[in-house]
Amino acid sequence: MKRIGILTGGGDVPGLNPCIKAVVNRAIDEGYEVVGIRRGWGGLLELDASNTESINKHTEVLTREKVRTIDRTGGTILHTSRTNPGKVKAKAVPEFLKDPNHPEAEAADNSLRDFTPHVMKNLELMGIETLIPIGGDDTLSYGERLHREGIKVVAIPKTMDNDVYGTDYCLGFSTAITRSVQFIHQLRTSTGSHERIAIIELFGRNSGETSLISSYLAGVDRALISEVPFDPEKLAELIMKDKRDNPSNYAMVSVSEGAHMVGGMVVEYGETDAYGHQKLGGIGEITGEALKKITGEGIINQTVAYLMRSGAPDALDLMMATNYASLAVSLIKDGASGRMVALREGKYTHVPMSMVTSGVKRVDVDEFYDVAQYRPRIRSVLGKPMFLY
C-alpha cells in the first residue's frame, strides 16, 4: 500500500484537525495509508526510523476511527514545532545523531547543521512516498527544499495572518478574524462603562491584515498595522477626537503585534528560532502607556494573542480545510509534486511551491489603508480580492 506522510508545523490554527481528517478519509478511499508525523519537522529530525520505539513515539498510522471526531476541535492532534532540520543548533541535535567521539567539541560548535539527508533517509525507511506539510511560509519553505532534493511534496498553506505568498487564503484566517471581532465588541462594554481608550493587540508579525480586517468589520476607531509606522502624538490627537465624538465617551484601537512607532523597532524578545524569528508582543502595552502619558486618559490594554487561534474553526475554515485536503490528495493521485494547493481569484487551484519564497504578501496600503488617519480605507471593493490583502 502506498504511504502518504502528513505533518503540521509552526503556530496552530483552527482548521488543522479537519484538514488532517479530510486527508485521511480521502486518501484511504484512494487506496493510500496515511502516516501522521508528530511535532512537524521536529518529528522527522528526532525520528530514528531503525528503532521501533522511536517510530511509535514520533509517528502514527492514521485511520478513519482515529480521526473520526477531530474536526470538531481546534489545534492539531499531531502537535507542532518550529523546527528546521536544515538549520539545527548544537543543543537541538538528537542524542543518537551526535558524534560519540567528539561530544564536547560538538556541543561547543555554534554553527548550524543540516540534517536534511537524515530526514530523507527517514522518509525512505518509513516508506513514505509523498509528504503533505501543512504550514506557513517557514514550514513550507523547508518542504520546498525537500522537493528540490527529490522528495515528493504537496503542501497546504495555513496561517492566521493569511500571508503565505501564492494563495489568496490560508487556513485559520477566517476564524482568527471572527474571534477578534467578537472580542473587540465584547470589550466595548468595559471600555464604554469606564469611558476609557482600549488598545487591542492582535497577532500579525509582518502582515497587518488581521488588524486591518478586524477593525474594518468591528468598526474600530483606529487600526495600527505592521506595514506603516505610527506617530504616538498623532495617534493621541486622533483617538481623543474619536472619544469626544462617541456618545459613550470611549475609543478603540487595534494594533498588530508587528507594528512599531516612527523611528522605533518592532518589539521582539527571547531566543531566535530555527527560521530567524524572535517572539513578538508588547507593542499594545507600549502604545497604551504612550497614550496615557500624552492624553492623561485611562487605558485598557488587551492582548488577544492565542485566543485568536484557539477553539474550533468557523464554517469557512472547515470548508477550506476539507477542500484543500481533497485537492492535495487528488494531486498526489495524479503524480504531482512540488505543488501548493491554493485559492486564487475565488477558485481552487495549485501553484509551484517555489512561489512561497518568491515574494511577500502584505496589506496593499495604497488601496486599503489611510496612512494619515490610521484606519482602513475601503472606498470600493469592485474587482478587489475577497480578503482585501
NORLINQUI-V390747 format. One line per field, one symbol per residue. ss: DSSP state (A for helix, B for strand, O for the rest). psi: psi as a letter, one per 30 degrees, with the letter a starting at -180 (. if undefined). A space follows every 50 residues. Layout:
# NORLINQUI-V390747
ss = ???
psi = ???
This chain:
# NORLINQUI-V390747
ss = OBBBBBBBOOOOOOOAAAAAAAAAAAAAAOOBBBBBBOOAAAAAAAOOOO OAAAAAAABBBBOAAAAOOAAAOOOOOOOOOOOOOOOBOAAAOOAAAOOO OOAAAAAAOOOOBOOAAAAAAAAAAOOBBBBBBBBOAAAAAAAAAAAAOO OBBBBBBBOOOOOOOOOOOOBOAAAAAAAAAAAAAAAAAAAAAAOOBBBB BBOOOOOOAAAAAAAAAAOOOBBBOOOOOBOAAAAAAAAAAAAAAOOOOO BBBBBBOOOOBOOOOOOBBOOOOOOOOOBBOOAAAAAAAAAAAAAOOOBB BBBOAAAAAOOOOOAAAAAAAAAAAAAAAAAAAOOOOOBBBBBBOOBBBB BBAAAAAOOOOOOOAAAABBOOOOBBOOOOOOOOOOOOO
psi = kkkkkklklakllkfeeeeeeeeeeeeeegglkkjkkkhbfeefefkjff jeeeeeeflkkkleefgegffflaakfflllhkjffikleffkkeffljf fheeeeffjflkkjgeeeeeeeeeefgjekkjkjaaeeefeeeeeeeffg kkkklkkkkffhgkkfkfkkkfeeeeeeeeeeeeeefeeeeeeghakkjj kkkidfkgeeeeeeeeffhkekkklffjkljeeeeeeefeeeeefkfghl lkkkkkfglllkfllkjllakkafggklklkffeeeeeeeeeeefglkkj kjjebffegllllaeeeeeeeeeeeeeeeeeeefgllglkllkkhgkkal lkfffegfakjlkjeeegkjeffhlkjiekgjglkegh.
